[in-house]
Amino acid sequence: MTEELRTAVRELMPRAHEDLSALVAMKSVADARQYPPEECAAAAHWVLEAFRDQGFADIEAIETSDGSAAVVGRRPGPDGAPTVLLYCHYDVQPPGNEELWGSPPFTLTERGGRWYGRGASDCKGNVVMHLTALRALAAAGVDPSAHLTIVAEGSEEMGTGGLEDLVRERPELFAADMILIADTGNTEVGEPTITTSLRGIANVVVHVSTLEGEIHSGVFGGPAPDAITALVHILSTLHDGAGNTTVEGLTNDQEWEGVSYDGDQFRSDAGVLEGVQLTGSGSVAEQVWARPALTILGIDCPPVVGSAAAITPRASARLNLRVPPGTDPARAQKLLTDHLRAAAPWGVHIEVVPESTGSPFSSSTEGAGFAQLKSALTDAYGREVGFAGQGGSIPLCSALAEQFPDAEIALIGVEEPQCRIHAPDESVDPSEIENLAFAEALFLSRYGS
């Protein structure tokens, strides 16, 4: 059966390319300020019909609290069998400046053996991976050994929480023994990896005010407090000289015990310029998976082009704080708020506006489902499976863990570092779709049998 499934997946790869081309062409950014809602609706409909064709007769698009549509479907398995939930999302990040792309972002384009396009990996590549696994089972004449639930989210990239609310409102839709979250990936192409740890998120926006309005920098410069200078002073206290995040009261010396992340590989993956040092102490894995990280997402102040010889009265910044498992994001957000206020110089007026938080997540790897998944990944890749963390956040994982404490939750996917998710020239290595689909098909044929 193993070779039959491998052959079936390989023969389905042209279909996978066709499916991904269709999905990437849909500009399913879940933000009506940028793209028409019809784009997301079209993607939801495509996903619904594609999984209906794979035996999910009981499937529907459910409107969530944020207005997005979650595609939820069920496919029955043998009597008494356990249930496996397959997760993915069909919405994508906006493409940003399209001039920075080597090919149109909403046209799947092959270059150098990779497939380029917005959502090619995050997360439409994972939608296609699920479909390819199910089609391979059908082509090989193998029935899944479990009941299946498919969940395809429509607003994951916006972080507005619609699906998490639905989990709490209608938990019966999501009840499962094993949950496969296909929205992460391997540490590198060809290295099978299960993600077991996610950082949470706690964002704020800080506003600094110093003057009633702009004033001449020559006439008043010196004693007149400049809002930009005050903001820079505040922001400079959030990192030490090595680049470690230093929010007062927030621990920043956690250790990581899973797979390592080679520093040279990280430099290549992140595109760090020659001669520029990596920031922070400790290993790369500790920095990106186990410790807090503060990033300045944006600053409101006069642009360089068109700026006047004036002292700025107001300046703002949006801050992104990632927190590791074991850290309460609400507490971290308060610590950040208190730190910013305490760091404000010269009695400047400061306002800190909290944004939504997301909980970190960690999973146990001791269950029978994990053992079956590791075996399937090893068979598919011919290599031992590693456990890694991820610096990003998937709040749904915490919501599912809260509702179903006995369920095993594993994170896999096609999004290895070269994919450049959320950036220009996002891509996917088709071998990752092929190997992950093969592994998932093996797992679904074995789990519960």
Secondary structure, 3 states (H helix, E strand, C coil): CHHHHHHHHHHHHHHHHHHHHHHHCCCCCCCCCCCCHHHHHHHHHHHHHHHHCCCCCEEEEEECCCCCEEEEEEECCCCCCCEEEEEEECCCCCCCCHHHCCCCCCCCEEECCEEECCCCCCCHHHHHHHHHHHHHHHHCCCCCCCEEEEEEECCHHHCCCHHHHHHHHCHHHCCCCEEEEECCCCCCCCCCEEEEEECEEEEEEEEEECCCCCEEHHHHECCECCHHHHHHHHHHCCECCCCCECCCCCCCCCCCCCCCCCHHHHHHHHCCCCCCCCCCCCCHHHHHHHCCEEEEEEEECCCCCCCCCEECCEEEEEEEEEECCCCCHHHHHHHHHHHHHHHCCCCCEEEEEEEEEECCEECCCCCHHHHHHHHHHHHHHCCCCEEEEECCCCHHHHHHHHHCCCCEEEEECCCCHHHCCCCCCCEECHHHHHHHHHHHHHHHHHCCC
